[in-house]
Structure formats: C-alpha cells, structure tokens
Amino acid sequence: MASAHSPPPAKNSVQPLPLLGRRYHATHIRGARRNGCSFEEIIEAILHAGVYAGMPAAVEGANIAQGIAQEENNGEA
C-alpha cells in the first residue's frame, strides 16, 4: 500500500534511471517521452531516485532531460 507521501505511479518506470550508468540517461528519457511521460513526471522520478543514487546523478539526469526538452521544443527530436 502506498503511503500518503508516495508519488502517483508513472505511466512507465523511470525512477531507477539515475541508478543506471549515465550513458543511458538520454535513451531512457526519450523512451519515457515516447511512452507518454511528461517532463514533469520524468524530473520528479529522477529527483526521487536521486536520494538513493546520489544527487550528482540526479542533477545530471535532470540536465539531460532539460536538453531533450529543448530539442523537442526546437523540433530537433
């Protein structure tokens, strides 16, 4: 049973993302976008997992997600 402070389940799981090697961030973020996750959901999951993986990994993942968001807004994706 989820606690009152648990985030709602995402459409797909990106929470373990910071636990993976950093070279996988962009691939999994793009996959989450294709599966319908919003950037807000992705950033929330990355920051949540950062508690376990370390905030440097979470910040790097968030920066990569921001770059992908900019690519999408510029029509490059």
C-alpha positions in Angstrom: 0.0 0.0 0.0 1.4 3.4 -1.0 1.9 6.0 1.8 0.2 9.4 1.7 3.6 10.8 0.5 4.2 8.4 -2.3 4.0 9.9 -5.8 1.4 8.5 -8.1 2.6 5.7 -10.3 4.1 6.9 -13.6 3.0 5.6 -17.0 6.3 3.7 -17.1 9.1 3.4 -14.7 11.9 6.0 -15.0 12.7 6.0 -11.3 15.7 3.7 -11.5 17.2 5.9 -14.2 19.9 7.6 -12.0 20.9 4.1 -10.8 21.9 3.2 -14.4 25.1 4.3 -16.0 25.0 7.9 -17.0 25.4 7.0 -20.7 21.8 5.5 -20.6 20.0 8.7 -19.4 19.1 10.2 -22.8 18.0 6.9 -24.2 15.6 6.2 -21.3 14.3 9.7 -21.1 13.5 9.7 -24.8 11.8 6.3 -24.3 9.8 7.6 -21.4 8.6 10.5 -23.6 7.6 8.1 -26.4 5.6 6.2 -23.8 3.7 9.3 -22.7 5.5 10.6 -19.7 5.6 14.3 -19.3 8.9 16.1 -18.5 7.4 17.0 -15.1 6.9 13.2 -14.3 10.4 12.4 -15.6 12.1 15.1 -13.4 10.1 14.1 -10.4 11.1 10.5 -10.8 14.8 11.4 -11.4 14.9 13.6 -8.3 13.1 11.0 -6.2 15.6 8.3 -7.2 18.4 10.8 -6.6 18.0 10.2 -2.9 19.2 6.6 -3.5 21.6 7.1 -6.4 23.1 10.4 -5.3 22.1 13.9 -6.1 25.0 14.4 -8.7 23.5 11.6 -10.8 20.0 13.1 -10.4 21.2 16.6 -11.4 23.0 15.1 -14.4 19.8 13.3 -15.4 17.7 16.4 -14.9 20.2 18.4 -17.1 19.9 15.8 -19.8 16.1 15.8 -19.6 16.2 19.6 -19.9 18.4 19.3 -23.1 15.9 16.8 -24.6 13.0 19.2 -23.8 14.8 22.0 -25.6 15.4 19.7 -28.6 11.7 18.8 -28.7 10.7 22.5 -28.4 13.1 23.3 -31.3 11.7 20.5 -33.4 15.0 18.5 -33.4 13.7 15.4 -31.8 
